[in-house]
Amino acid sequence: MTDPRHTPPARKRRRAGIRSRITAVSVGAVAIALVIGAIGFWLTLRSSLYGQLDLATRQDAVAFAEQADQVGEDALPDVDDDRFWQLIDRDSGSVVAGSDLVEDLSAIADRNGTAPPFVSLGADGVFAVAAERESGDVIVVAGRSTSTIEETLGSVATLLTVAVPLIALVVGITTWIAVGRALAPVERMRRQVDAVTASDLSQRVEDPRTGDELGRLAHTLNDMLGRLEDSQRAQRRFISDASHELKSPLAVLRQYAEVAAAHPERVSADELTETVLDEGQRLERLVQGMLVLARADERALTITAVDVDLDDVLYAEAQRLRALGKVETDASAVRPVRVHADAALVRQAVRNLVDNAARHARTRVVLSSDVADGMALVTVDDDGPGVPPDQRERVFERFVRLDDARSRDAGGSGLGLAIVREIAVRHGGSARLAESLLGGARAELRLPLAPAD
């Protein structure tokens, strides 16, 4: 038996190109239409010609009957080989007289004047037949040859047989050329996109400036390349910043370890322990933040939504800040608000906002919660230096710090606010900065409310 693990992949069936498919469909549709039209035309022409022949034959029968009544049966004229007449006795049904073609032929019509529509005269061909029954004691039968009609129909059929494939061929060649020219810009775009490499995403597709589908395609491709370039630039900046951030605490740890090893008397055990713990916590926060953002980028940030009491989360953060004793913490404006969100992520977002405010506050941090515009609203105010209006969006970018007041020395990793926004957006909320009444910055976090009981 064949091991399924080593079964070769099914070979993909190669489809014909768009140019070939469009040409084939066009030729097929035109050919079908032409064949149906040719058959319809031929049948219509045949019906018309035979209708005219039948009318002419009937007129001959009437004319011969009138002549027989006026000048006698023996005075009927001789006719060409493409026509004939025959007189049949009404009582006996025998032939009284006939033109050269049918003089030796038995009666074509019966005594009631009923005759077949066509009669074959051997080598002379097939004739259309008409009988006139209102002529005294005889029945007058007239006939006209169908040879001319058959020759005409044969010529038309031959012409159509040649013309239909020829027209289909012309349509195919025209379609092939037209589609090729129409798809030439697409092939040019394909080659240009194929030439774009991961190391250089600055190249763009040539815009045909036609304003049609091709122009929109070129615009869309260029927009996509622009987004890829921006994403690559952000990724490289993220890697560079992350490397720098990771290097700083590691450098501090190595420096203290080298000094302690070389000069034990200069670094006490308590000082070394405190440094290791501080820098270890800094590394831990940095790595955790990077993991959260990486999961968010990969759409792998799992959200387990439950009902969360925001007031409990804010009271817990206020108690934590008071225990640190670095700033005055006011939670009097916290109102009972319940949201439907991931409890762990909500606590992380609120802690990041509170820690950010505590790092930059001079003396005071104010926490509050309320309902606004159908959303839960958490605000964290500080009396620090604030954030300039033109920088309030930029601080939500990764590894971004403002000058002096928001420096690395304050203990931040530059990821806190970026994580807050990612968590808010994943929950269908938002995060922004504004000016605080305390003179510093106000951070606002909006999350969806829990369904009413």
Secondary structure, DSSP 4 states (H G I P E B T S, - for coil): ---GGGPPPPPPPPPPPHHHHHHHHHHHHHHHHHHHHHHHHHHHHHHHHHHHHHHHHHHHHHHHHHHHHHH-GGGPPP--TTEEEEEEETTT--EEEE-GGGTTSPPSS-TT----SEEE-GGG-EEEEEEEEEETTEEEEEEEE-HHHHHHHHHHHHHHHHHHHHHHHHHHHHHHHHHHHHHHHHHHHHHHHHT-BTTB----PPP---SSHHHHHHHHHHHHHHHHHHHHHHHHHHHHHHHHHHHHHHHHHHHHHHHHHH-TTTS-HHHHHHHHHHHHHHHHHHHHHHHHHHHHHTT-----EEEEEHHHHHHHHHHHHHHHTSSEEEEEEE---EEEEEHHHHHHHHHHHHHHHHHH-SSEEEEEEEEETTEEEEEEEE-SS---GGGTTGGGSTT---SGGG-GGGT--S-HHHHHHHHHHHTT-EEEEEE-TTSSEEEEEEEEBPPP-
